Amino acid sequence: MAELLGGCSDRRSTRPRTVDYSSIDVRQMARELRLGTYVMLTGGVLVRLEWRSCHFGGTRVYFQCPRCEGRSCILYRFQIETKCADQYGCRNCLDMAYPVESEDKLERSVRRNHKAIKRRCYDSSRPEGKPLWMRWPTWKRLSDQFAVDAMAYFEDHEKIFMSLRRLDNLRYLKEVK
């Protein structure tokens, strides 16, 4: 059925997605807390922090992944069936995918359309719709991008509807016979 609908399945990848697991971001922790060389996470897991100097001054903090000992800004929390304790790992060693990596063409066009709508900021109180703070070249560029994304969105939906009509016609022909 997914082949008839132009590859519109729920997910293309069987890899776990990052949004399916709770995560902890070291950058957010560094803004809120005063960090040292180790941090204790939920479940009693002690994680080492790695401080790196930046090229133009300052420092940047990273987690050292408890599983692969690699550098990571975000650790994901998971549980192993044999152990009841929480475990943490980075996206690479847990073989996780970002949600956009498993999008099909229709989901991508929907996401792009919503992003263009949010970025465009249509102001209904103004006759032309452009917000006061936005410059005209930016407004025209965003309007053109919105039109292209909307057309792609409608074309993808039209392809799906045509596939469904063909399926319905095939079903009707089988019932007639």
RAURKA-V353975 format. One record per residue. OMEGA is omega in radians with two decimals (999 if undefined). Layout:
omega: {OMEGA | OMEGA}
//
This chain:
omega: {-3.13 | 3.13 | -3.14 | -3.14 | 3.09 | 3.10 | -3.11 | 3.09 | -3.11 | 3.12 | 3.10 | -3.04 | 3.08 | 3.11 | 3.07 | -3.12 | -3.08 | -3.11 | -3.13 | -3.09 | 3.06 | -3.06 | 3.07 | -3.06 | -3.10 | 3.14 | 3.10 | 3.10 | -3.12 | 3.10 | -3.03 | -3.03 | 3.01 | -3.01 | 3.09 | 3.14 | 3.09 | 3.06 | 3.13 | 3.14 | 3.13 | -3.11 | 3.10 | -3.14 | 3.11 | -3.08 | 3.13 | 3.06 | 3.13 | -3.14 | 3.14 | 3.09 | 3.13 | -3.08 | -3.09 | 3.11 | -3.13 | 3.13 | 3.10 | -3.07 | 3.10 | 2.93 | 2.91 | -3.04 | -3.14 | -3.10 | -3.05 | -3.12 | 3.06 | -3.14 | -3.11 | 3.07 | -3.06 | 3.03 | -3.12 | -3.09 | 3.12 | 3.10 | 3.06 | -3.07 | -3.09 | -3.13 | 3.12 | -3.11 | 3.08 | 3.07 | 3.11 | 3.09 | 3.11 | -3.10 | -3.09 | -3.07 | 3.06 | 3.14 | -3.13 | 3.11 | 2.99 | -3.12 | -3.11 | -3.14 | -3.12 | 3.11 | 2.98 | -3.02 | -3.13 | 3.12 | 3.12 | -3.13 | 3.09 | -3.14 | 3.13 | 3.13 | 3.11 | 3.12 | 3.12 | 3.11 | -3.12 | -3.10 | -3.04 | 3.07 | -3.14 | -3.13 | -3.07 | 3.14 | -3.13 | -3.07 | -3.13 | 3.10 | -3.10 | 3.05 | -3.09 | -3.04 | -3.06 | 3.11 | -3.08 | 3.11 | 3.10 | 3.13 | 3.13 | 3.12 | 3.13 | 3.10 | 3.09 | 3.11 | 3.11 | 3.14 | 3.13 | 3.14 | 3.12 | 3.11 | 3.09 | 3.10 | -3.13 | 3.10 | 3.10 | 3.09 | 3.12 | 3.09 | 3.12 | 3.13 | 3.10 | 3.09 | 3.11 | 3.08 | 3.09 | 3.10 | 3.13 | 3.10 | 3.10 | 3.12 | 3.13 | 3.12 | 3.11 | 3.13 | -3.12 | -3.13 | 999}
//
